[in-house]
């Protein structure tokens, strides 16, 4: 394995993964294909941009000619590229269908044509839908609740179909909610940390009792790396952390950690189709020898510390969004729209 094409590598998880891989595997050539949409940021990759084993290509995974040329000599394709914000998908699903479904199909077709040795689809726990008790296994049916998760489920099904129909070697990886450095400040933890640092309201959906399992992004990167090198073609892997928390518990932890009052909490109307609880059974990846290294408290402490030390990174993003877009969901005083 020498040449990897990573799509969506300027986003949150993709950029963390590239930095991890470039540092660990000096003999691998890593190509980062990213369209640089609003949530992508090349500043995330400053630490590797001068490395001889890393190359950035600005482009769209829906561009068939570009994708075909890049995949031709690759040993592995890992698709992180996706529109991911649930509220944006509820307001307008068009970009989600285009990138998450059509873009995935373009990558799969190119991989099929060039007999790519391995294609990895990065997915999400949200494709399973909500569950009151117990945990979803990789064999459970998909039951998405919103346009975002439906588009990711469609991408998973396409990936599976290419495995079965064309014998394309594929792996699907579904992780729980990630937190850590470089997360665009519209998702719950990054939004709430930055709002708290600015003494702005923390908008909590409904009663705040929706449950998520929180995974530190570098633990996720290590899991993906391990799976990548296991040669388990055709498998699906859940990646969890065992850190189930209600949204309100997470909110209180952030406020307490930063010494801010609870009256910053602002309860807002619940989101349409809001899943109550996500939970994964990740026995399969544990059998490979992987365990998350960070507890919830360790992970969120590291995340808070990073945002405290990198105010310029996120302040510039928030200011530019307010300045460049007049849509209501991008205005600073309306930034609640997270899961």
N, C-alpha and C positions, 0 to 999 in steps of 0.2 A: 504494500500500500504506500504510494508515493505522492499522489496528486488528488487533492480534495477540492471539490467545488461546493462552497457553502453559500446558499442564497439567504438573503436577509441578514447578512452578517454585521450590519451597522445598527441593528436594533438591540434591544435589551439583552435577551438571552444569547442571541447570535454573536454579539460583540464580546460578551464575557467568554463564550466558548472559543472564539478565535484567539483571543489573548491567551487563554489556557493552552490551546493546542500549539500555537506558534512557539510558545516558550518551552513546551515539553518535547515536541518532536521536531528537532532542527532539520531532519532530513526529509520532512514532508513539505511539499509545495501546496500552499493553501491559497485558493482564489476566492475572493469575497465579491459576490454579485449582489448589488443592492441598488434599488431605485432612488433611495434617499427621499422617501416621503416624510411627512411631518414628524414621525416618531423615530426616524433614523438619525444618527449623529456620528460623523466621522471622528469627532473628538473622543468618542469612546475607544478608539483604536490608535490613539497617539503613541502608545507604548510599543506598538508593533509596526507602525507604518514604514519604518526604515529597514525592516528586516528583509533579507534577501529571499526568504522562503514565504513571503506574503505579498499578494498583489490584489489591489482593489480594482473592480470594474463597475462603473456606474451603468446600470441598465435594469430592464424590467424582465421578470421571469415570464411574462406573456409575449416577449419578443422572440419568436421562434428561431429566426436566423441567428441572433446573438447567442441564445441558449444552445443551439445545435453546435456552434463553433466552440463554445467553452466546454461542453460535456465530452466532446469527441475523444479526448485523451485522458479523461478522468477515471480514477479508480473508484471513487466514492462521490456521490451527491448527497448532501444533507440539506433538506429544505426547511429552514427557519422562517422563510418569507411568508408574511401573513398580515392582513388587517386583523386586529385583535380586540378592539374596544367594543364591548357589548352595546353600550348606549349609542355609539355611532352606527352600529349595524341596525339598531331599531329605527333610528332616524332615516337612514338611507343604506340599504343593503347592497347597492350596485357594486361598489368597490370591493366588497367582501366576496361576492360571487366571482368577480373578475380575477382577483388575485388568488384567493384561497382555493377556488375550484378550477377555473380555466388555467391559471398559472401553474398549478400542480400538474394538470394534464399536459401542459407544454413540456415541463421537466420530465415527466414520465415517458412521453413519446420520444424525446431526444435520447433518454437513457435506453429505451428499447431499441432504437435504431442503431445505437453505437455499442450495444451489448455491455453496458456499464456493469461492472462486477457487483456493485451494491448501491441501492438507493434507500435513504433513510428519511421518513416523513416525521417531522416534529409536530405532534398533535397536543391535545389538552384533555384534562379530566372532564371538561364541560360537555364533551360529546355524549357522555353517558346520561346526562340529565341529573335530576335531584334524587336523593335517597334519604329517607327518614332514619333508617338504622342499617347497620352492616356496611359492607364495602363492595365496590364494583370490582370484579375480576376482568381480565382481558377478554374473556369469552362471553361477557354479558352483552346484550343487544344495545345498540346506540339509540338514544332517545333525547336528542337535543331540544332545547327550549326556546332558542332565539336565533335570529339569522346568522350571527357570528358562529355559534356552536354548530348550527346546521351546515354552514359552509365548511367547517373543519371536519365534520362527520363525512360530508361528501368527498372531501379530499382523502380521508382514510379509506373510504370504500373504493375510490378510484385506484389508490395504491394497492389495495388488496386484490382488485380485479386484474391489474397488470401482473401481479404475482401469479395468479391462477390461470389467466388466459395466455399470457406471453412468456411465462416462466421467468419474469424479471426478478432478480433477487432483491427483496425489499424487507425493511423492518419499520415498524411503526412504534413511536415512543410517545406515551401520554403522561405528562407530569401534572402535579398539582400546582397551585398558585406559587409563583416564585417571588422572592424579594432579594434586594441587593443593590450594588452600584449600577448606575447608568439606566435605571428604569425611568421611562418618560413620566413626568409628574402629572399624570391624569389617572393612573391606577391607584387603588385605595391607599396602600402603605406609603408610596412615594408622595402622593397628593397630601395625605394627612401629616406626614413629617414636615413637608415644606410649608404647608399652611400653618402648622403649629409654630414653626420657626418665625413665621411672619405675623403671628397672632391673628390669623384669619379663621373663620368658622370651619369646622369639620363636619361636612354634610353626611349624615348617616341615613341610609335607606330604611324606611319602615320602622320596625322595633329594634333593629340592629342585631337580631339573633340569628341571622344567616351564618352558616358555619362553613369555614374553609380550612384546608390543611396547607400549612405554609412551609415552603422549601427554600433554603438558601440557594441562590443561583449557582454558586460554585460547586455545591453538592450535586446539583443537577448536571453540571458540565462533566463532573467525574463519572456520573452514571452513564451519560451518553458515550463518553470515551470508552468505558468498559464494554458497553454493548457493541460499539463499533468494532471492537477487536475480538469479539467472541465467535464470529462466523455463525450466528444463529439466524440464518436466512428464513424469512417467512414468519418470524415471531412478532408478537406485539408485547410491549413492556409498559406496565404502569410504574411510575416513579412517584412515591409518596414520602412523607417525612414523619407521620405520626404526631403532627403538631396541630391538631384541630382546635380552632378558636372561633368564637363568634366575632362578628365585625365590631361589636361593642367592646369586647374584651381587648381586641387589638387597639382600638381607639383609646381606651383607658390606659393601656400600657404605654403608648406613645406620649400621652399627656403627662403621665407620672414620670417617665424617663426624662422628659424635657422640663419638668417642673412647672407645667402650665395648668390653669384651672379647667375643670370639667364644663364650665359654662361656654367653652368654645364649641362644644358639641351642638349641632343643629340637626334635629330630625327632619327629614324631608319625605315627600311622598314616595312610596315604593316604586321600583321599576317594574314595567310590565313583564310578566313571565319570569320573575326573579326566582332562580333556583334556591331552595332553602338550605340544602346541604350537599357538599361534594365529599366523597370519601373513596379512596382507592385501596384495594388489596395489592400490595407490591411484593408478594411472596416470590414471584418469578425472578425479579431482579435481585432480591436478597440471595437467592440460590446461586447467583453468579459471584457472590462475595461482596456486594455493595451494601453499605449502610451510610446514611447521612451523618456527617461529622458534627453538625451544628444542631443544638437544641433551638427551640423557638426563641428563647431569651437571648442566646448567643447570636443567632442570626439577625434578630431585629436590632440588637445593640450595635452590631457591626454596620447594619444598614443606616441606622440613625447617625452614627459617627461619620459615615461617608458623606451623607447629605450636609452635616454640619461643616465638614471640612471642604466641601466642594460647592459652596453657595453660588459661585459665579456660573457654574455649569447649569444649574436649574433655574437661577434667576433670569438668565438670558433667554432660556426657553419660555418661561412664563411671560416675560415681557414681550417677546416676539409674537407669541400667539395672540395676545391681547391687541397688539398693534396691527397685525397682518390679517386678521380674520374677524368679521363682524357677526359671525354666527353665535347664537346665544350660548351654545355649549362650549365655546372656547373663551368666553369672557371670564375674567378672573373671579368675579363674584358668583359665578354659576358653576364653577368647577367641582361638581360632586359626582360626576357621572362615571363612577367606578364600580367594581363588582362588590 
